């Protein structure tokens, strides 16, 4: 989620802190937005040696550490913020996220619900509570919180992605397609949204449109295992369908397409060796 106060705004609004700390925070914010997480971590660490009580910088450092997989260090940052500012909702939300990562789902649920009792309009808490319900298979509860999160902040692509998954589970393919497309309007490089959109289109009977989405994922990330699997699975389904209809030329072309994206695919290689000249 991107609902962490931008350090650009913090730097403009803050009344204290050295010029060097402000510069480091601005650069770290840009590094974070552009995916240079280790660089952002290092600059925020240096900035906090100059301005250790800056809770916004410390929250963002916690988020970056969480994204880097260092849950213990991230939790330490959020706990530090809560010691400085016990009512800091951002730190409370991300502590709940750490509970999620560590599969303490009841604690995470309690944390998010406590935040929403204090602030029913917190979109991030609604998002993660909805994601938690989705993880547990409680689709209706997930839908309620994710719709609320979207209504509070429609600019967050991940909310639209989670909503798309809920709609897909409910069989509401048109709604799912709209949600994934909206996520891609906000973040055209969102691979989860594009991979999922492909399955929605395939479920609607448009295999070629689905294939195009997965090809676009591979254009951005040629190593995407999910897009590779999706293409191989659909090419394989189409190949078997063509084979059953007696169209071996089309079937062989499709098995060769599998090998073009997944050279190690044993099934396709065997079909090509035994059925195709």
C-alpha angles and dihedrals in degrees: 000000000000098000094114114120107264112246087219088067092040091054091050094049103037117103098198141043130082124283088246092054091049091050092050092048092050091050091045091051091054092046089052094050091049095047100253093133101164091051091048091049093052094048093048090049090054092045091053092054085062097039108019095170096058100120095186092056091045093050091051091048088053091052091049092049089050091052089049090055098249098129096167094053091045092051090050091056094049091047089052090053092049090051089054095040114015092189096053103134095192092059091045092052094050093047085057089051090054088054087054092051090050091047094244089139098165091052091047091050092049090049095051093044091051090053091050092049088057095039116015090183098062104125095192094055090048089050096052094042088052090048089050092052090048090052089053092048095248094136100172093052090046091052093051095054096040093051088050091050091049092049091051094046116012092174096073109099095197091062090057090048093054091045089052090056091050093050090047091053089050091051092245095137097169091053091046091051092050091050095050092045091050090052089053092049087058095040115014091187095057101127096188091055093048095045090049093046087056092059092048091053091046090051088052089055100256103121095166093054089049091050090051091056093052092046088054090053090054090050088060097035114018089185096058104136092191095055090044091052092046093052093045091048095051095041087051093050091049092046093053090047090053091046092053089052090052094248098133094163091061092042092053091048090054094048088051089052088056090054091048090062099027111027092177094058103127097192094054092044091052093049091050091049095048105031107028129068 
